[in-house]
Amino acid sequence: MKNEFKEGDITITVDYEKCKGSGECVTACPVEIFELVKGKAVAKNIKECIECCACVNTCPYIAIEHSSC
């Protein structure tokens, strides 16, 4: 199951079948967009996203897609 988070031109998709809740995205994101909820990554405050792609690049399970990356 993929969960899509969208605000404006930015869309972040997290594939919950791939996400293992390692939290790499939480620590890598410089503007704290991600948090873990029930062991899965959730993108919040997308308007704060600086489109650096750290979340995509750091996820060891390739569970995150970002419209800018």
C-alpha positions in Angstrom: 0.0 0.0 0.0 1.3 3.4 -1.0 0.4 6.5 1.1 0.7 9.8 -0.8 1.3 13.1 1.0 0.8 16.2 -1.1 0.9 19.9 -0.7 1.2 22.4 -3.6 3.6 21.0 -6.2 5.3 18.6 -3.8 4.2 14.9 -3.6 5.9 12.4 -1.3 4.9 8.8 -1.5 5.7 6.2 1.1 5.3 2.5 0.1 4.2 0.9 3.3 4.9 -2.6 2.0 8.6 -1.6 1.7 8.9 0.8 4.8 10.3 -1.0 7.8 10.3 2.0 10.1 14.0 2.3 10.4 13.7 6.1 10.9 16.5 7.0 8.5 14.2 9.6 6.8 13.4 11.1 10.2 17.0 11.7 11.1 18.1 12.7 7.5 15.4 15.3 6.9 16.9 18.7 7.8 13.4 20.3 8.2 11.8 17.5 10.2 9.1 16.6 7.7 9.0 12.9 8.7 7.9 11.1 11.8 7.2 7.4 12.6 3.6 6.5 13.3 2.9 2.9 14.2 6.3 1.9 12.7 5.8 3.6 9.3 7.1 6.9 7.9 4.6 9.7 7.7 5.3 13.0 5.9 3.9 16.0 7.7 4.5 19.8 7.2 5.2 19.2 3.5 5.1 23.0 3.0 8.4 23.1 4.9 10.1 20.7 2.4 13.3 22.2 0.8 13.3 19.4 -1.9 16.8 18.2 -0.9 15.9 14.5 -1.5 17.7 13.4 1.7 14.6 11.2 2.5 14.8 9.4 -0.8 18.6 9.0 -0.8 18.8 7.7 2.8 15.9 5.2 2.9 17.6 1.7 2.9 14.4 0.1 1.7 13.7 2.4 -1.3 10.3 3.1 0.2 10.1 6.9 -0.5 9.4 8.6 -3.7 9.5 12.4 -4.0 8.2 14.5 -6.9 11.4 16.6 -7.0 13.9 13.7 -6.9 
